[in-house]
Amino acid sequence: MHRKVLLMISIALIATSTMWAQGKEFLFSLAVPGYSQITSGKNYGYAMLSAEAALIGTSLYLSSESDNLLEESYIYALKHANLYPADYDSHFLKNLGRYQSSGFDANGYNATVRRDAQQLFPDDPEAQQNYIEEHAYGEELYWSWDSTDSQAEYNRLRNDSQDLQSYGKLVAGVIILNHLVSGIDVLRYHSSQHRSELSVDIIDRNPILKLSVKF
């Protein structure tokens, strides 16, 4: 009787140890693409690892270049829009590219605010003035482009920066995919021991990738 109990305990310990080793192999491969493949003697693991390094390098490069273009657009605005050096938020920097100036002149931001006030409160001058005071830019946020070409160049720099940000997000998605492919590959050659499910859900209009693994 004692021998049977000891045998059952031994079998359970061996099975648990095996599942833990395989589970650890999966987690390592999921964290570092190609790691488990390399340690298992599968040469294509080096390709996964090299791809990871190249993708991370590309992501860092795109992020750096995007930041450089944003900084360049800001410096350009200081020279060509009579902008005072300060820490402006993204909403202001966007309006800086959309309007020729911040004032009440033609194609000025404040002129648009005044038109909105007149449309919202056509028979209430006091409400119009309150709206203008609340939404218009003051002298501390003054700008005026020296030409439409300069304004266009500013927008080009910002658009190029945003394009690089978009490319960076795409690369980040490929990095995540590389991790998943590496982890799922481990499950593939341990398919008799594991069962996995991969699904995609939409939560708040955002795609969510779900991976369920049973060891």
N, C-alpha and C positions, 0 to 999 in steps of 0.2 A: 504493500500500500504506500509506504513512504517512498519507495523507488518510483512509483507512478507519479506521485505528487512532485518529486524532484525533477522527473523527466518533463512533466507539463510546465513547470516553472522554467526549466532550461529552454524549452522550445519557445515559450512566451518571451523570454529575455532575448533570444536570438532574433525572433521576428521583430521585436520592438527595436533592437539595435539596427537591424537591416532597414526598417522603415525610416528610422531617424537618419541613418547615413544617406539614404536616397532622398529624403526630404531636405537634408542639408545641402546635398548636391544640387537639387533644384533651386533652392534659395540662393546659393552662391552664383549659379548661372543666371538667375534673374537679376541679381545685383551687379554682377560683372559679366557681361555677355562673352561667351566663349570660354570662360574659366573651367567649368565642369567638362566641357568638350575636350579641352586641352589635357586636363588631368586624366581623362578617360582614353587618351590616345587618338582622338579624332582631330585630324589636322585642320579641318575647316573652322575649328574654334579660333585659330589664329586670324582668320579672315573676319570673324565676328568682333574680335578684340581690336583689330586694326580699324575696322569700320567705326567702332565706338570712339576710338581716339580721334579719327578724322572728323567725325560728326561733332564731337565736343569742341575741337579746334575751330571748326567752321562756325559753330554757334557763338563762341567767344569773339571771333573775328567780326561777325555780323553785328553783334551787340556793340562792340567797340566802334565800328564804323558808323552805326546809327547814332550813337552818342556824339561822335565827332561832327557829324552833319548838323545835328541839332545845335551844338555849340557854334558851329560856323554860321548857321542861319541867325543866331542871336547876335553874334558879332557884326554880321552884315547889316542887321537892322539898326544897330547902334550907329553905324556909319551913314546909312542911307535913309533912315526914317526919323532922324532927330530924337531917337529914343533915349530916355535917361536910364543909365545902368541900375538895375534892380532885380529882385527875384520875382519874376512874373509867373503866374499860373498858366496852365495849358489852355484854358479858355481865353485868356487875354492874348496869348501868342497866336491862337487861331484867328481871333478877330483882327489882329495886327496884319494878317495876310489878306483878309477879306475886304477891309475898308482902306481907302486912300489916306484917311486921317482919323483922329479921335474926335474931331470937332463937329460943329453944326453946319459946316460947309457941305457942298455937294459931294456925295459918296463918303461922307463922314459917318462914323459910328453914332455919335450923338444925334445927328440929323435923323437917323433911322429910329432912334429911341423917341425923338419928338414926334415923328409920324405915327409911331405905334400909340403914343399917348393920345394923340388927336383922334385916332380911330377908336380907341377903347373908351374915351370919355369926351365925345364930341361936344357936349353941352356943359361941361364942367371944367373951366379953366384951372380951378384950384386943384382938382384931382389930376389934371394933366401935369401941372407943375410938380406935384408930389411924386408922380410916376417918373418924371424926368430926373428929379433930384435923387431918386432911389436907384435908377438904372444907368444913368449917364456916367461917363468917365470924367474925373476931375483933372486938374492941371498936372497932378503927380503921375497921371497915366497918359500923358500927352504923347502923340506921335504924328508925323506927317511925312509921307514918302516923297522923295525928291523926283521920282518919275514912276510911271506905270511899269517900266522895264525892271526897275529895282524891286518893286513889289512882286513882280512875276518871278524874279530870281530867288527872292526869299521863299516864295511858295514852292519853287522847284527843289530847293534844299530840304525843306521840311517834308515834301512828298517823297523824296529819295530816302530820307531817314525812315519814314513810315513804311516804305517798301522793304527796306532792310529788316525792320522789325517783323514784318509779315513773313519774310523768308526765314527769319530766326525761329518764329513759331512753328513753321513747317519743319525745320530741322529738328526742333525739340520733339515734334511728333514722331519723326523717323527714329530718333534716339529711343523713345519709349517703345516703339515697335521692335527695334533691335533687341531690347531687353526681353520683351515678350516672346519673340521668336526663339531666343536662346533658351529661355525657361521652358517653353513648350517643346522644344527639341529634346530636352532631357526627359520630359514626360513621354515623348514618342518612343525613345529607345528603352523606356521602362514601362511601356504601355500595359504590360500584364500585371504590374503591381499598382498602377495609378489609374485614376479616372479623372478627367478634367473636362470642364465646360467653359467655353468662351462665348460671351454674349455682349450685345450693345444695347443700351437703354438711352432714352432721351429724358433728361431731367432739367426742367427750366430752360428748354431749348438748347441745352448743351449735351453733346454726345458723351456717354459714360461707358467705358470699356470695362467689363467685369470678367474676372478669371477665377473660377472655382476649381480647387484641386483637392482630391481626397487621396490620402495615403493609406 
